[in-house]
Amino acid sequence: MRSHTDVAPEFDQHPELTGGDLELAERHALRRVAGLSTELTDVTEVEYRQLRLERVVLVGVWTEGGATDADNSLAELAQLAETAGSQVLDGVIQRRSRPDPATFVGRGKVEELRGIVSSVGADTVICDGELSPSQLRNLEQQIKIKVIDRTALILDIFAQHAKSREGKAQVELAQLEYLLPRLRGWGEALSRQSGGAGGGSGGGVGLRGPGETKLETDRRRINSRIARLRREIKHMKTARDTKRANRARGAVPHVAIAGYTNAGKSSLLNRLTGAGVLVENALFATLDPTTRRAQTPDGRQYVLSDTVGFVRHLPHQIVEAFRSTLEEVAAADLVVHVVDGAHPDPQEQVRAVREVLAEVGADALPELLVVNKSDAADAETVLRLKGLWPDAVFASARSGTGIAEVRSAVEARLPRPPVELELTVPYESGGLVHQIRTHGEVLESRHTEDGTWLRVRVDEALAATLRAGT
C-alpha cells in the first residue's frame, strides 16, 4: 500500500508519538494475509473467501457523463485498490447504455479482458460497480481468475481499517449482508451433505435423506450471525444516544466534520483541536468517529466530531451498517463539509457527500463548506471554486493557511442560546460566571460594586438556575 503521513507541522515539533502516529505505524507494520476460502469455518471471524488483491486489472462501464467522468471514476477505483494493498496493472472502460446483465461488459470486451489479464499476469479483476451474483460467476468462468466488484473492495478496506468494537461489528454486518446472496462454491464444496445418509446410519425414521448442504449450513449460520450483530449494534446505539442526550442537556453545541474520503477531515480536526488522530494519505483512513472538545475565545464550549469518509456509490450495506454512526451527523448543530480542492472533480465530491447526508436525514442542517488542500490547487481552479461556492472557506490543514478563518466561521455559526438575561452575579458566586461562559454566551459584562453585571444568552435550564440564584 503506497501511503505517507500527512501530519500537521505543529506536531513535528514534538518527538513523542501521538495515538494517531502509533496507529499509523502499526498499520504499516502489518502485512495482509493472502488466501482464498469458499466456506465459513468460523462465522465469528468472517472467514469468507478473503480478498487476495495483489495484481489487478480494473474494468469500468461508462453509461453517462463525459469521458473525464469515466476516467475520474476509474482513477478513484485505482486508489481504492491501492489502499486495499494491490498493484494496479491496467484498466479498461467500455461505453455502453447500461452494463451487460450477464457479464457487466459486453462479450467482445470479455475476450479483450481475458487477453489483457493473460498478458500482464493479473490475479484479480475489479469491476467499477456492484455486480450481481450471476455477473460475478459468469465473468470468473470466462476470465478464469477471481472477480470482485467495487462494493467488495470498499468493504475490504473498511475491514482493514476498523478499530473500535462498534466499527468492527458494523463492517462485519455489512460484509455478511453483501456475502449472503453471493454464496457460491467451487466444484463439489457446497454439495456436501451434513444431514442423514440414505444407507443406514443417520437421523433415524423419517429423517434419512440428502440432509443439509454446506451452502444451506453457511446461509443459516450467516443469518444467525447477522441477527446477533444487529442486536449488538442496537445496544451500542443506545449508549451513543445516551451520550448525545447528555450533550443536549448540557447545551453543548455539536459540530460534525463530514466529507469525501481523503479530503482532509482528520487533519482539519487535528488543526482545530490538537486531537492527534490518525492522518494518512489513503482512502477511508478514519472509520471510527473521534469527538473532541473545543471552545470559543469567550470560553463557550462545543464539540467537534470526525466521521467516516464518503465516496461516490457508497455501498448501501455500509450506509445501513454505519447508520447509528452517521446519525451523529444528523444530530449535529452544524456540518463542516470538507472538500478536496486539489481533486480533479470537487463538485462530484460535494454531490456524493450531500447524497449520503440526505440518506441519513442530515441534508437540512446548516452547512459550512471548507475547501481544503487549496494550497495544492492551481490558481485558476481556486478562482473557479470561489465563484461556484462564494460562502466557502478556503484553507489548508497541512500548512495551516485559513485555519483561523475556519475556526471563526464555525464559531459564528454555532447555535445561539434562546434566553437573553441581564443579571448581576455577586463576586462570591464566581462559579456562576464560569458556568455562563462555558454553556452560554456573554454579550456584555462590567464590574460593579455589587458584583459582575452581565448581559447573556443561555438555555432554559441555566436561565432558571440563574433566576433562582441571583
N, C-alpha and C positions, 0 to 999 in steps of 0.2 A: 504494500500500500504506500503510495507516494504522498507524503504529507510533511508539513512543517509547522512549528508552533507559531502562533500569532499573538504572543503575549505583549501587552501594552508596555511601553518603555518604562513606566513608573515602577514596574515590578522587576526590571533589570537591575535596579539599584540594590535590591535585597537578595543576598545569596541564598537565604533559606527558601526551601521549596514550599509552594502553596499546595492546597489539596488538588487543584487542577493540574499543577505540574506533575505531582505524583501519579495522578490517574493517567495522564498522557504518557508518562514514562512506562507505566505498567502496560498500557495498551500497545505501545510499540514493541515491548519486550515479548509479547505473546505471539506465538505462531499458530495460525489456524490449522486444525486437524483436517486433512483431506480424507474423504471417504464417501462411499455410497451405501445406502441402506434402503431397502424397499419395504421394511416392516418395522413395526414398533416393538422393540424388545422391552422397553420400559417407558410408558407414556409420560411419566413424570419428568423425564429428561428430553422429551420431544425428539427422540432419535428417529426422525423420518427422513429418509433419503437426503442426508445432509448435502448442502450445495458444495460442489468442488469447482470453484471458479479460479482457474489459473490462466488458460489461454483461450480467449473468447473472440467470437465474431458477432457483431451487432446487426440486427435486422429491423428496419423501420418501414411502416406503410404510411405514405403521405396522402391523406384524404382531404385535407382542407388547408387554407392558408397558402403562403408563398414558400418558395424553395428555402428561404432563410429560416422560416419557422421550422421546417423539417430538419434542416441542418442543426439548429439550436437544440431541438429535441433529442437528436441522436448524440450530440456532444454532451448533453446532460446525462444520457444513458451511459456514455463512456465514463463520465465522472463517478456515477453510481457504481459501475463495475469496478473501477479502480479503488473506490472506497471499500468495496467488499473484498479486495485483495487480489483482483485478477489483472491480467495483462491483455489489453485490447489489441488485437492483431489487424482487424479490418472491420468495415461497416458498409452495409448496402441499404439503399432506400428504394422502394418501389412506389410509383404513382398509381393509385387506384381510387375508385369512387368509394370503396369500402373494403375492409380486409376480406380475404377469401375465407368462406365459412369452414372449409376443410383443412387448409394448410396455412392460414394467415396471409402468406404471399402466394402469388399465382404459381401454377405448375412449372412454367418456364423458369421462374425465379428460384424455385426449389432446386432445379437442376444446376443452375448457376451457383447457388449457395453451397450445394454439395461439392462442387468443384473448388470453390474458394476454401472451404473447410479442409479439404484434402491437401490443397497446395500450401496452406500456411500452417497446417498441423494443429488446428484448434481442437479442444476437447469439449467445448460448450458453445451453444448458440443462445444469445439473449435477444428476445423479441421486445420491441418497444410498444408494449400494450399488454392487456390481460387476455391470455389465451384460454379458450375453453378446453376441457379435458380431451376432447376428440382432436382439437388442433394440435395440442401437445403430443398426443400419441402418434398422430399421422406424420408430423414433422420428424419425430425421433425415428420412426420406422423408415422414413425415406432418406434422412441425412446420416443416420447410423451413429450419431453421438447425442449426448444429453442436450435437451432444450429446456430453457426456463423463460419465464416472462418477467416483465418489469415489476409486477407485484411481488413475485417470489424474491426478486433481487432486493427490493426495498425491505421486505420482511427479514431477509437475512442480515442486512445492515442493522436493522433495529435490534435483532437478536444479539449481535456482536456488541452493541453499544449500551444496552440497558444495564443499569447497575442496581437500582433500588428493587426491593421486593415487589412493589406495585408495578414498576416498569417491566420487570421480567414477566410478571403474571399477565400484563396487558399484551406484551409481544407474543407470549406463548398462546394466548387465546386467539389472537389474530392469525398466527401460523396454523393452528389446528382448524380454524374455520375455513381457511383457504385450502388446507390439505384435504378435508373431508370429502368434497365432491371429486377430488382428483386422485384418490387412492387407486393405484393400479400396480400390478405385479410384473415380474419378469419370469417368463417360462411357466413353470409349474408352481411357483412360490405361493400364489394365492388360491390354488385349487386344493391345497392340503386340507384334510378334514380333521376336525378336532372333536367330533361327536362320536356316536356309536358306530360300530363296524358291522357290516352285513353278515359276517361269518360267525358268530358265536358269542364272543365276549363283547361287552359294550353296555348299553344303557338298559337292557332288560326289555320285558314285554312292552311293545308299543313305542319303544324309544330307539330301536335299531334303525339304521338308515345312514344317509350321507352325512348327517351331523352339520356342524357349523364350519364354513370355510374360513380360512385365515383372513380373507378380506372382511367377512362379516364380523369376525372377532375384533379386528382392528377398528372397524366402524363403531362397534359397541363400546370399546374402551375409549375411543376418542370422544364420543358423545358424553360418556361419564366424566371424563377429564374436563371437557368444556363446561359442563354444569357446575363442577367443583370450582373452576376458575372464576366463573361468573359470580358465584357466591362470595368468594374471597374478595374480588374487586368491589362487590357491593358493600362489604364490610369496610374496606379501605375508603370507599367513597363517603361512608357515614362519618369516619374520622376527619376526612377532608372538609366535609360540610360543617362539622363542629368548629374547626379552626376558622373557617370562613365566617361563621356566625359570631365567633368571639371577636374577630376583627371588626365586623359590622357594629357590634355592641360598643366596642371601644372607639367607634367613629374614626378608624384609621383608614384613610383613602388607599385604594389598591390600584396600582398601575401594572398592566400586563405588557410585556415586551413580546411581540409576535412578528413573524416574517418568514420569508423564504429560507430554506436551509442554506447555511453557509453565508448568510447575508451580514453576519457580524453581531448577532443578538447578545451572545455571551461576552464578547469584547466590550460592547456598549454597557452591559450590566457591570462589568469589572470597572470600567471608567467612571460610572456614576456612583458606585458604592464601594469599590475596592473589594469586591466579593471574592476574587481569586478562584473563580470556577474554571473548569476545563475549557481551553480555547485551542481549536485545531482547525487547520485548513482542510476540512473534509466535510462531506455531506452527512447530516444527522449526527454530528459530534455530541450534541446535547439531546438527551431523551427525557431525563428526569428533571422535573421543574426545580428551579432554585429560587427561593424567596429571600430577599434581603431588605433590611430597613434603611431608610434614608430620611433626611429632614431638610426643611426649607431654612433659609438664613434666619428667619424669626423663630425657629425651633419647632415648627409644626412637623409631626412625623407622618410618613407614608411608607408603603411597602412596594417594592418592585419585584415582579416575578418573571423569570426567563422561562420560555415554553419550548416545546418540541417544534422543530422547523417544519414548514410546509413545503410541498413540491407539487408541480402540476400532475394531475391524475393521481393524487394521493389515494392509495388503496382504501376502499370503503371499510375493509376489515380493520385497518389501522384507526380510522376515524371513529368507528364504533368501539373498539377496544380501549382507545385513549379518550373516550368521551368524558369520563369523570375528570381527567386531567385538563382537557380542553375547556371544560365548563368553568375552570378557574378564569379563563379569559372572558367568558360570558358574564361572570360575576364581577368583573373589574369596573372601576370608575372611569378608566382611560386606557385605550390601547395605543401603545407606541409601536407603530408598524415600521419595521426596519427593512429598507430596500437596498440591494447591492447596486450602487450607482455605476460600477465598472462592468456589470453584467451586459452581455450583448442585447438582451431584451428585458429591461427592468419593468416595462409596462405589463408584460406577460406574468412576471413575478407577482406584481400587485394584484392582477386579476385572479391568479390562482389562490393567493392568500385570502382575498376577500370572499372567494367562493367557499373556502373551508370555514371561515368565520361565520358566514351566513348559515352554514350547515349546523353549527352549534349555537346559533342564536346570538352571536356577538356582533352582527353587522350593523346594529343600530347604536352602538356605543360611540362616544366621542373618540376620534382618531387623530393622532399626531403622526404624520408621515416623516420619517427620518431617512434621508438618502445617505447611507454610509458608504465608505470607501470612495468618497468624492475626490480624494487626492489622487486616486488611481485612474479616474475617468478623464478623458480629454476635455478641453475647454468647450468645444462645440457641443458635446453631449451634456455637460453641466448646464449650459445655456438653454438647451432644448428642454431638459427636465425641469428647470426653473420656470420656463414658460408653461409647461404642462401641469406642474404642481406648485403654484405660487405660494401656498401656505406651508410647504415642506421646509424642514431644517436640513441643511447640508452639512455633513460632518465627516470626521474620520476617527474611528475608535482607535486605530493604530497610532496615529500621530497626535491625537488629542485636539485637532482642529475642530472647532464648532461644538465641542462638548459642553462648554459653558452655556451656549445658546440652547442646546438640547435640554439641559437641566432647567433653565429659565422657562422654556416653553412648557415643559412638564409641570412645573410648579404653578404656572399661570393657569393651567387647565384643570388643576385639582378641584374637586367639588367644594363649594363653599358651605360651611355650616349654616343652617337655616335661621337661627335665632340671633338677633343683634341685641346686645345689652350694654348699658352704661352702669358701672359699679365702682365702688371704692373698696379695695381689699386692704384690711389692716396689715401693718408691717409684720406683726407676729404670725399672720396666716400666709406667709410667703409660698407655702406649698400649693396654695390655690392658683397663684400666678403661674407656677411651673406647669400645673395641670392644664391651665388655659392655653399656654403656649404650645404644649405638646399635642393637645387634642382639638384645639380651636384656632382662631385667627385673631391676632391683636391688631386692631385698626389704628388705635391711638393710645398713648399712655403718658402719664406725667405724675410726678411725686407731689403729694400734698401733706399738710400737717397730720391728717388722719390716716394716711396710707397711700397706696398706689391707685390712682384713678385710671380706669381702663374703659375703652370702648372696644367691644369684642364681638366676634361671631362664634357661636358654639352650637352643639347639637342640643336636642330637647332634654336629654338626661342630665348633661352637665349644667344646662341652664337652670334646671330645678334644684340641683345641688348648690349652685351659686346663690340662687334666690333664698334658699333656706339658711345658708351660712353667712350671708352678709347683710 
